[in-house]
Amino acid sequence: MTIKLYCFGESGNAYKAALALELSGLDWEPVKVDFFGGETRSDDYRTNINPMGEAPVLVDGDMKVTQSGVIQMYVTERSGKFGGATSEEAREVMRWVFWDNHKLSSQAGMTRFLMNFLPEDKRPAEVIAFTQGRLKAAYAVLDTHLEGRDWIVGDGITNADISCCGYLFYPEPFGFDRADWPNIDRWLGGIAALPGWKHPYDLMPGSPADRA
């Protein structure tokens, strides 16, 4: 049975789940969520898809999984990939997934939304400056860790990489310039060179161009 992923192209968190599925080789298909049209806030979505009113959501037969990190864990359970080669690596992978969710993706997602998807006169400059400062600190942590490394954990791509790269391939400005972070830039290049890698707007339905 084909796995379905409720997602939309603009979502970095959905991209983490979609990229894990695509690189795993599992049979899956995207189901577009009209986030900007209010679908996730509808009674139907909250009743039948996700009571938290969020995407992504993975549906595999009778199994429904929400939250990108948990979906990545499910993909690992199904495919045997991306979880780390040893129990020590598995713990380290989860450490970086949790770090990303708290320190990197949460800030990048909000900043990107505020800078690109709100009307210009409603963009809070002080909030954006504050979150960009937090992002700069996160980029520094990641860039330092990647010195001399091809991957965040171990000798190949894991959920740590898939999680931390989630927002960093997007073209919209939010305070990230790959040229400023040479180790991150090299690492992103390595991810993009993997067989099966796709840009988020090519992997999932939906992009700002659709609403232009």
N, C-alpha and C positions, 0 to 999 in steps of 0.2 A: 504494500500500500504506500502511495506517495505521501510523504510528509508535507504538510502545508504550513507556511510561515506567514502569518498576518504581519505586514510590514509596510513601510513606505520609504522611498529613496532618500528623503531628507534626514532620516533618523540615523544618527551614528550608533545608537544602541541597537536598532534593528540591523544595521550593517554588521555588527559583531556576530549576531546570530546567523545572518545570511551567509557571511563569509565562511564561518565555521562549517555550515552545511555544504557550501559549494566546494570547499577544499577537502572535505571528508570523503566525497564520492557517494554520499547517500542520495537516494532519489527524493527530490523535494521540488516544490513549486511555490512561488510567492503569491500571496493574496493581497491586493492593494487595500490599504486602510486610508480612507480620506480624512486624514488628521486635520488638515486645514479647513475642511468642510464641517468639522465638528463630530465626525463619526465616533471617536472614542468617548465622547461625552454623552452619546445617545443611550437611552434606556435599553435599546436592542443590543448594542455592543456590550454594555455592562452586564446584561442578563445572560447573554449567550456566548460571549467571547472572553471578556476579562472584567470582573467586577471592580478591578483597580482602575479601569479606564485607561489602559496603557497599551502600547505596542513596543516590542514584538510579542507575539503569541505563537507558539509552536503547537500544532495539532498532529498527532500521529495515531490514527485509529481512535481508540477511546482515551488516549493519553493527551492531556493538555498541560503545557508547561509555559510559564511566564517568567519574566525577568531575564535579561540577556545572559547574565552569568550562569544562571541555572540552565538555560537553554544550551549554552556551551557545554556544561557538564553532561547534559543528556546526549548531545552529539558525541561526546567522548565515550559515554557508556555504549552507544550504538555502534560506533565506528572503531573504537580502540585507539583513536588518535587525539593528540593535542593535550593530553593530561599529564605528561611528564613520564620519564622512563623508570623512575624509582619512587618510593614513597616520599623521600626527601624532596625530589623534584616536584612531586604532586603538591606538597605543601607550599613550596616556593611559588608554583604557578598560581595557587589560590591566593597567596599573599599579594601578588602583583595584580590579580583580578580585583581584589578588594581595594587595593590602593588606587587603581585606575578609577573604579566606580566612585570613590570618595574624593580623590584629589585631582584627577585629570578630566575624565568624561563629564562629571557633574558640572564642573566649571566651564569646560569647552562647549558643552551643549547649551547651557544657559547663555553664555556670552555670544555664541553664534546666533542664537535665536534673537537676542536683544538687538544685535547689530544688523541683522539681515531680514528678519521676518516681522519686525514691528514697523509701523509707519515712522518715518524719520523724526517727526516731532515728538514721538513718544519714547524715544530711546534714552534711557537714563545714563547720562555721561559718567556720573560718579560711581554708579554700580558697575558699569562696564570697566572703568579704570581699576576698580578694586579687584574684580574677578580676573582681569588680565594680569594683575600683579601676582595673584595666586597661581595662575597658569604658568607664568614665567618661572616660578619656583618649582612647579611640577616638571616642566620641560628640563630644567637643570638637573633634577634628580634622575630622570630617565636618560638624559644624554650622558651623564657621568657613569651611570650603570652600564651603558652600552659601549663604553670605551673598551676596545679590544674584543668585543663580543659581536657575533652575528645575530644572536637571539637572546631574548631576555632570560630564558632558563634553558639550560642544556644545549644540545647540538642541533636542534631543529625547531620549527615553529610549534608553539603551544598556545593554549588559551590565554596565556599572559600576553603574547604578542597580538593575538586577535582582538583582545579587549583593549589594550593600550593604543592600538592604531585606529580604533573605531572612528574617531573624529578627525584624524590627522590627514586623511586623503581628500577632505572636502575643499573645494576651491573658494568658498565664501570667506571673506576676512573675519577673523575673530582674535587676532593677536598671535598667530603662529606663522612664522616664515621659516621654511625648512633650511634655508641658507644660513640661518643664525645658529643652527644646531647640527653640526656635521655628523655626529654619531647617529642621531635620530634620522637624518636624511639618508645616510647609508643603509640603515636598518629598514626604512620604508622602501627603499629601492630593492632590497632583498625580498621583502614581502611581495612587492609588485612583480617581481621576476618569477614567482612560483607558478607552475603550470595550473591553470584554472583561476588565477586571480582575476578579479574584475573590479573596476571602479564602482563605488556605491550607486551611482546613477545608471550604470549599465547592468548591475546585478539585481536591482529592485525597481519596481514601477514607481513613478513619481519623481519630479524634480521641479525646481523653481521655474524652469522654462515652460512647464505645463500650465503655470498660472500667470505667465507674463502677458 
